[in-house]
Amino acid sequence: MVRNKFMAKLDELNDMLLDMGRSCETVIAMATTALKNQDKKLAEETIEFDQHIDQLEKDIEALCLKLLLQQQPVARDFRLVTAALKMISDMERIGDQSADIAEISMYINKPFIKKLEHIPQMAENTIEMVTKAVKSYIESDLELARSVVKQDDVVDELFATVKTDLIELIRQNPENGEQAIDLIMIAKYFERIGDHATNIAEWVEYSITGIHADDSKKA
């Protein structure tokens, strides 16, 4: 009976994590569209939407603590709940950084000095990474989690390309400097979102194997 209650609460946790994951996907997409279209209203909505993600973090944290304190989970269940606590922290940061992207985009009023090609590609990859990371947790799919870690290399390469291109535009014309710096900052936020998605995937691996990436590096 007690075990059945615990499993029901784990199902509830999975549903809430899916909701938070989808919300992260939404806020990244909103921030990207606000940037591409220079849409201040959508940027403001993106910043407001981040509050929804903050609330989800609080709700999931409360459920996780209840599971740990009241249900006395066995080792595998303990890892699942602990991983979820770590994952929501990274998802909350994804929401914050998407809001930061939206905020910067509100101050880019001039035509873009460079066609937005690689930054939207960064956004697409980070959305996919978040989707895969949460799905790998729900389905206990170790290979899917590890594919997220590999995909982060794509995001890092795109960031390096964006940075190199924008620095060259500054060199060609110092008047490009202000917008170029804004776009580099935006690209950096997307790169950090990729890092957070990677962190989520590494906690999924811990929930399945009992080994975290940091531990394996020390070994």
N, C-alpha and C positions, 0 to 999 in steps of 0.2 A: 504493500500500500504506500509506504513512504517512498519506495523507489519509483512507483508510478507517478507520484506527485512531483518528484524531482525531474523525471523525464518530461513531464508536461511543462515544467518551468524552463527546461532546456529548449523545448520547442518554441516557447514564447521568446526566449532569448534569441534564437535563430531568426525569428520573424522580425524582431526589433533591429537586429544587425543588418538584415536585408533592407529594411526601411532606411537605416542610416547610410548604408552603402549606396542605395539609389539616390538618396538626397545629396551625397557627395558627387555622384555623377551629374546630377542636375545642376548643382552650384558651379561645377567646373564649366559645364556647357553654357550656363548663363553668363559667366564671366567672360568666356571666349567670344560669345556673340556680342556682348556689350562692347568689347574691345574692337572687334572687326567692324561693327556698324557705328562705332562712336556714339553709342546709345546711352545717354546719361540716366534716363529713367530706368532702363534695365539694369544699369550698374547699381543704382540705388536699391532696386529690388533684390539684387544679388547680395548686397550687404545685409539687407533685412532677412533674407532667407538663411543666412548663416546663423541667426538666432535660433532657428528651428533645429539646426544640427547641434547647437549647444545644448538645447533642451533634451534632445535624444540622448546625448552623452550622459546627462544627469540621470535620466530614466533608466538607461541600461546599467549604469554604475550602481544604482540603487538595487536593481534586480540581482546583479552579480554578487553584491555584498550580502544580500539576503540568502542567496544560494550557498555562499561560503560559510555563513554564520549559523544558519538554521538547518541545513541539510546534511552537513558532514560528508562531503563528497569523497569518493575513492580517488586514487591517484589520477586516473585518466580523466575523470570528471573535473577534478581540481585543475588540471592543465587546461581543459576547455574553458573554464570560467576565468582563469587567470589570463589566458590568451585574449579572451574577449575584452577584459579590462584594458589590456595594453592596446588592442586594436582600436577601441573607441577613442583613445587618446590621440592616436595618429589620424583618425577620421575627423576628429574635431579640428586638428591643425590643418587638414586639407580644406575644411570650410573656411577657416581664418585666412588661409593664403589665397583662396579664390576671392574672398572679399577684398583682400589687399590688391589683387589684380584689377578688380572692378573699380576700386578707389583710384588707382593710378590712371586707369583708362578715362576717367571723368575729366582729367586735365590735359588730355591729348586732343587739342581742338583743330590742329592743322592737318593737311593731307599727310598720309604716311610717307616717310622718306624712303621706305623700302616696302615692296609688296609683302603682305603678311602671308608667308608661305610655311615657314618652318615652325612658327609659334603655334598655329592651329594644329600642325602635326603633333607637336608636343602635347597639346590638349587632348587630341584623339587617343594618343597612346596612354596618357595618364588615366583617362576615363576607363579605357579597356583594362588597365592594370588594377584599378579599384574593383571593377566588376569581377575579374578573375579571382582576386584575392579573397573577396567575401564569399564567392561561390566555392572556392577551395576549402574554406572553413566549414561551410554548411555541409558539403559533400565529403569532407575529410579526404580531399584529393591532393596528395603530396606532389605529384608531377605538375599539376596546375599551379600550385603555389610556387614551385621552383621556376616555372615559366615566367612568372611575374618578375622574379629577381633578374632573370636574363633580359627581360624586356626593358628594364631600367637602363641598360647600356644604350638602347636606341634613343631614349630621352636625353641621356647625357651627351650623346653625339650631336643631337639636334641643338642642344644648348650651346655646345662649342661652336657649331656652325653659325648660329644667330649672333653670338658674341663676336666672332671673327668678322662677320659681314658688317656689323654695326660699327665696330672700331675702325674699319676701313672707311666707312662713310664719314665718320668724324674726321679722319685724316684728310679726306678729300675736301671737306667743307666744315669748318668748325661750327657753323650755324646749325648743323645737324645734331650738335652735341646734346642739347636738352632732351629732344625726343628719343635720341639713340639711348641715352642713359635710362629713360623711362622704359623703353622696350627691353633693354638688357635686364632691368629689375623684374619686369613681368616674366621674361624667359626664366630668370632665376627662381621665381616663385613656382613656375611649372616644374622646374627641375627638382625643387624641394617636394612638391606634391608626388612626383615619381619616387622620391626617397621614402616618403611616408607610406606609399602603397607597397614598397619593398619591405618596409618594417612590418606591415600587416601580414604579408606573405610569410615572413620569417617567424612570426608568432604562430601562424597556422602550422608551420612545420614543427614548431615546438609542441603544439597541442597534439600532434599526431605521433611524433617520435620521442618527445621528452628532451630533445636536444635543440638548443637555440643556436643560431649562426655564430653569435659571439663566443659561445662555449666551444664550438667546433674549431674556431680560429685559434683559441688558446691552447687547444689540445696538441 
